[in-house]
Amino acid sequence: MFSETNREYFQNLLYRSESAEAAQRRIDGELASLAKRIGENTQALAASLNTTRDAGEPAFGLPPSEPGTASNKGQLIFF
């Protein structure tokens, strides 16, 4: 049979395992919530960008196009 030391060790191990599983469930829920928020923000940004493009305005961070030159639509400028 198991000694008292072994029994305590396995009980401690079981407790730690259950604690880790509970923490993983909590983190999984938080990640799902963040993924949902990222998706919603991405959709809002895409809709805003489409509205800006449809209005003929340059996208954020882009200088306006000069008359007679190619459009800046779809180009990104990094500073």
C-alpha positions in Angstrom: 0.0 0.0 0.0 0.9 3.7 -0.1 2.8 5.3 2.8 1.4 8.4 4.3 4.1 10.4 2.6 3.1 9.0 -0.8 -0.6 9.7 -0.1 0.2 13.3 0.8 2.3 13.7 -2.3 -0.4 12.4 -4.6 -3.1 14.5 -2.9 -0.9 17.6 -3.3 -0.3 16.6 -7.0 -4.1 16.1 -7.5 -4.8 19.5 -5.9 -2.2 21.2 -8.1 -3.6 19.5 -11.2 -7.2 20.6 -10.4 -5.9 24.2 -9.7 -4.1 24.3 -13.0 -7.2 23.0 -14.9 -9.3 25.7 -13.3 -6.8 28.4 -14.2 -6.7 27.1 -17.8 -10.5 27.3 -18.0 -10.4 30.9 -16.8 -7.6 31.8 -19.2 -9.5 30.1 -22.1 -12.5 32.2 -21.3 -10.5 35.4 -21.3 -8.8 34.5 -24.6 -12.2 33.8 -26.2 -13.4 37.2 -25.0 -10.3 38.9 -26.3 -10.6 37.1 -29.7 -14.3 38.3 -29.9 -13.2 41.9 -29.2 -10.4 41.7 -31.7 -12.9 40.4 -34.3 -15.3 43.2 -33.5 -12.6 45.9 -33.7 -11.3 44.5 -36.9 -14.8 44.6 -38.5 -15.3 48.2 -37.2 -11.9 49.3 -38.6 -12.7 47.6 -42.0 -16.1 49.3 -42.2 -14.5 52.7 -41.3 -11.8 52.2 -43.9 -14.4 51.3 -46.5 -16.5 54.3 -45.6 -13.4 56.6 -45.9 -12.5 55.1 -49.2 -16.0 55.4 -50.5 -16.0 59.1 -49.5 -12.9 59.7 -51.5 -10.8 60.7 -48.5 -7.3 59.4 -48.0 -6.9 56.6 -45.5 -5.5 57.4 -42.1 -1.8 58.2 -42.3 -1.8 58.9 -46.0 -1.2 62.2 -47.7 -3.9 63.3 -50.1 -3.4 62.5 -53.7 -2.3 65.4 -56.0 -4.5 66.1 -59.0 -3.3 64.2 -62.0 -1.4 61.6 -60.0 -2.2 58.0 -58.9 -4.5 57.5 -56.0 -3.1 56.7 -52.6 -5.9 54.3 -51.8 -4.7 51.1 -50.3 -1.2 52.3 -49.6 0.3 52.5 -46.1 2.9 54.9 -45.0 4.9 54.0 -41.9 6.6 56.7 -39.9 
